Amino acid sequence: MPRPSCRPQIVEAAVSEFHRLGYHGCSVDTITKAAGVPKGSFYNHFSGKDELAAEVVGLYQSRSAFREYEPAGDESPLTELRGRFRAVAERHRDRDFARGCLLANLGAELGGSVPRVRDAVDEAWRGWTARVADLVTRAVAAGELPGGVRPEAYARFLLDAFEGAVTRAKVERSMTPLDDFFDHAFGLVSAGGTRA
Amino acid sequence: MPRPSCRPQIVEAAVSEFHRLGYHGCSVDTITKAAGVPKGSFYNHFSGKDELAAEVVGLYQSRSAFREYEPAGDESPLTELRGRFRAVAERHRDRDFARGCLLANLGAELGGSVPRVRDAVDEAWRGWTARVADLVTRAVAAGELPGGVRPEAYARFLLDAFEGAVTRAKVERSMTPLDDFFDHAFGLVSAGGTRA
């Protein structure tokens, strides 16, 4: 009977360690120790830390509170959009804001210096943007947002503003930046914001 | 005659290396090599990497394009505010967006895990927020923004949204996130954004 693979333990430990310590702040040794597996087993499953981190980014995003939020049956698109962002904010609050968003952390720490991780963060943000843009499109159709809103551009703006607020919340250990986001981000109806 | 101190070279090299590589991505050895000084000289001047990074954060902020921007004599407060953010965006573009903002990078990478650096980032962001809030206050007085705008909260929102866009620009190597910021961030007139 084959031995069970250590792979799942390594991935789960890495989700937590990369989130807590950053990319360069933890090593393969840190991760295998946290996983309780022999360091040597790592390279049976991954070519390097970058491959693991890229997989972790995808997993992190697939479990986001934004995606897991379940809207009430009668929620309007804009209420649902706020509710999804609010669910993410509450998850950050439950962690005392200490970890921030793994995507923003790795994006800010690494940029393009580790291409595989960059590509994973980029893809995760694009997917999240598409989900926001879909709700914006539905909110425009429902008359909750002005007809001139460009869903994709506004979705990008919302997401970037949210991620900036999460990073500041991480530094301040405070909900205030996220409150600022909810108080301001959905109120944009300017000529600039709604240009064709 | 005393030997000239290596301190200024160390600080200047550190501005560049922390910005390029992050906090855990560079070591005292990396920095002293980049400075062209003996590694041993480092501890004559700094108790550790955290003390140096905190000083670098303050220096980085003091040289920001936001502060160095010179408004035309007849610029309105809101035009000046946009112009200052635009100057920062252009400096990022001049670096092909590769470095991002040192404050957001260190804030996202470290949070509170290195308290001295956290405090420096927090202080730099508070100072920047105060400069934005001052221009928002003047824009409200000039009738360029609605009277219900809360300058401090809106300034925080603007700055966090900008920093989020800079981080995404770093990942995408593109001006698009910053264009999204300028297209949307100044259009707040909602009940939420202008509540008393």
HADDOCK unambig.tbl for C-alpha pairs under 7 A between the chains (distance, minus, plus):
assign (segid A and resid 22 and name CA) (segid B and resid 109 and name CA) 5.79 0.50 0.50
assign (segid A and resid 24 and name CA) (segid B and resid 24 and name CA) 5.47 0.50 0.50
assign (segid A and resid 24 and name CA) (segid B and resid 25 and name CA) 5.66 0.50 0.50
assign (segid A and resid 25 and name CA) (segid B and resid 24 and name CA) 5.67 0.50 0.50
assign (segid A and resid 98 and name CA) (segid B and resid 111 and name CA) 6.57 0.50 0.50
assign (segid A and resid 100 and name CA) (segid B and resid 108 and name CA) 6.91 0.50 0.50
assign (segid A and resid 104 and name CA) (segid B and resid 108 and name CA) 6.79 0.50 0.50
assign (segid A and resid 105 and name CA) (segid B and resid 108 and name CA) 4.67 0.50 0.50
assign (segid A and resid 105 and name CA) (segid B and resid 109 and name CA) 5.45 0.50 0.50
assign (segid A and resid 107 and name CA) (segid B and resid 167 and name CA) 6.50 0.50 0.50
assign (segid A and resid 107 and name CA) (segid B and resid 171 and name CA) 5.83 0.50 0.50
assign (segid A and resid 108 and name CA) (segid B and resid 100 and name CA) 6.91 0.50 0.50
assign (segid A and resid 108 and name CA) (segid B and resid 104 and name CA) 6.79 0.50 0.50
assign (segid A and resid 108 and name CA) (segid B and resid 105 and name CA) 4.67 0.50 0.50
assign (segid A and resid 108 and name CA) (segid B and resid 108 and name CA) 6.42 0.50 0.50
assign (segid A and resid 108 and name CA) (segid B and resid 167 and name CA) 5.53 0.50 0.50
assign (segid A and resid 109 and name CA) (segid B and resid 22 and name CA) 5.81 0.50 0.50
assign (segid A and resid 109 and name CA) (segid B and resid 105 and name CA) 5.46 0.50 0.50
assign (segid A and resid 109 and name CA) (segid B and resid 109 and name CA) 5.66 0.50 0.50
assign (segid A and resid 111 and name CA) (segid B and resid 98 and name CA) 6.56 0.50 0.50
assign (segid A and resid 111 and name CA) (segid B and resid 170 and name CA) 5.40 0.50 0.50
assign (segid A and resid 111 and name CA) (segid B and resid 171 and name CA) 4.79 0.50 0.50
assign (segid A and resid 112 and name CA) (segid B and resid 171 and name CA) 6.10 0.50 0.50
assign (segid A and resid 118 and name CA) (segid B and resid 171 and name CA) 6.19 0.50 0.50
assign (segid A and resid 122 and name CA) (segid B and resid 171 and name CA) 6.59 0.50 0.50
assign (segid A and resid 122 and name CA) (segid B and resid 172 and name CA) 6.93 0.50 0.50
assign (segid A and resid 153 and name CA) (segid B and resid 180 and name CA) 5.96 0.50 0.50
assign (segid A and resid 157 and name CA) (segid B and resid 180 and name CA) 5.60 0.50 0.50
assign (segid A and resid 157 and name CA) (segid B and resid 181 and name CA) 5.97 0.50 0.50
assign (segid A and resid 160 and name CA) (segid B and resid 161 and name CA) 6.09 0.50 0.50
assign (segid A and resid 160 and name CA) (segid B and resid 164 and name CA) 4.55 0.50 0.50
assign (segid A and resid 160 and name CA) (segid B and resid 165 and name CA) 5.21 0.50 0.50
assign (segid A and resid 160 and name CA) (segid B and resid 168 and name CA) 6.96 0.50 0.50
assign (segid A and resid 161 and name CA) (segid B and resid 160 and name CA) 6.09 0.50 0.50
assign (segid A and resid 161 and name CA) (segid B and resid 161 and name CA) 3.67 0.50 0.50
assign (segid A and resid 161 and name CA) (segid B and resid 164 and name CA) 5.46 0.50 0.50
assign (segid A and resid 163 and name CA) (segid B and resid 164 and name CA) 5.48 0.50 0.50
assign (segid A and resid 164 and name CA) (segid B and resid 160 and name CA) 4.54 0.50 0.50
assign (segid A and resid 164 and name CA) (segid B and resid 161 and name CA) 5.45 0.50 0.50
assign (segid A and resid 164 and name CA) (segid B and resid 163 and name CA) 5.48 0.50 0.50
assign (segid A and resid 164 and name CA) (segid B and resid 164 and name CA) 3.87 0.50 0.50
assign (segid A and resid 165 and name CA) (segid B and resid 160 and name CA) 5.20 0.50 0.50
assign (segid A and resid 167 and name CA) (segid B and resid 107 and name CA) 6.52 0.50 0.50
assign (segid A and resid 167 and name CA) (segid B and resid 108 and name CA) 5.54 0.50 0.50
assign (segid A and resid 168 and name CA) (segid B and resid 160 and name CA) 6.95 0.50 0.50
assign (segid A and resid 170 and name CA) (segid B and resid 111 and name CA) 5.43 0.50 0.50
assign (segid A and resid 171 and name CA) (segid B and resid 107 and name CA) 5.83 0.50 0.50
assign (segid A and resid 171 and name CA) (segid B and resid 111 and name CA) 4.80 0.50 0.50
assign (segid A and resid 171 and name CA) (segid B and resid 112 and name CA) 6.10 0.50 0.50
assign (segid A and resid 171 and name CA) (segid B and resid 118 and name CA) 6.20 0.50 0.50
assign (segid A and resid 171 and name CA) (segid B and resid 122 and name CA) 6.60 0.50 0.50
assign (segid A and resid 172 and name CA) (segid B and resid 122 and name CA) 6.94 0.50 0.50
assign (segid A and resid 180 and name CA) (segid B and resid 153 and name CA) 5.97 0.50 0.50
assign (segid A and resid 180 and name CA) (segid B and resid 157 and name CA) 5.60 0.50 0.50
assign (segid A and resid 181 and name CA) (segid B and resid 157 and name CA) 5.96 0.50 0.50
assign (segid A and resid 183 and name CA) (segid B and resid 192 and name CA) 4.88 0.50 0.50
assign (segid A and resid 183 and name CA) (segid B and resid 193 and name CA) 5.16 0.50 0.50
assign (segid A and resid 184 and name CA) (segid B and resid 188 and name CA) 6.67 0.50 0.50
assign (segid A and resid 184 and name CA) (segid B and resid 192 and name CA) 6.07 0.50 0.50
assign (segid A and resid 184 and name CA) (segid B and resid 193 and name CA) 4.31 0.50 0.50
assign (segid A and resid 187 and name CA) (segid B and resid 188 and name CA) 5.38 0.50 0.50
assign (segid A and resid 187 and name CA) (segid B and resid 189 and name CA) 6.01 0.50 0.50
assign (segid A and resid 187 and name CA) (segid B and resid 190 and name CA) 4.24 0.50 0.50
assign (segid A and resid 187 and name CA) (segid B and resid 192 and name CA) 6.51 0.50 0.50
assign (segid A and resid 187 and name CA) (segid B and resid 193 and name CA) 6.05 0.50 0.50
assign (segid A and resid 188 and name CA) (segid B and resid 184 and name CA) 6.52 0.50 0.50
assign (segid A and resid 188 and name CA) (segid B and resid 187 and name CA) 5.04 0.50 0.50
assign (segid A and resid 188 and name CA) (segid B and resid 188 and name CA) 4.61 0.50 0.50
assign (segid A and resid 188 and name CA) (segid B and resid 189 and name CA) 6.45 0.50 0.50
assign (segid A and resid 188 and name CA) (segid B and resid 190 and name CA) 6.74 0.50 0.50
assign (segid A and resid 189 and name CA) (segid B and resid 187 and name CA) 5.93 0.50 0.50
assign (segid A and resid 189 and name CA) (segid B and resid 188 and name CA) 6.63 0.50 0.50
assign (segid A and resid 189 and name CA) (segid B and resid 189 and name CA) 6.85 0.50 0.50
assign (segid A and resid 190 and name CA) (segid B and resid 187 and name CA) 4.23 0.50 0.50
assign (segid A and resid 190 and name CA) (segid B and resid 188 and name CA) 6.79 0.50 0.50
assign (segid A and resid 192 and name CA) (segid B and resid 183 and name CA) 4.90 0.50 0.50
assign (segid A and resid 192 and name CA) (segid B and resid 184 and name CA) 6.08 0.50 0.50
assign (segid A and resid 192 and name CA) (segid B and resid 187 and name CA) 6.73 0.50 0.50
assign (segid A and resid 193 and name CA) (segid B and resid 183 and name CA) 5.12 0.50 0.50
assign (segid A and resid 193 and name CA) (segid B and resid 184 and name CA) 4.33 0.50 0.50
assign (segid A and resid 193 and name CA) (segid B and resid 187 and name CA) 6.33 0.50 0.50
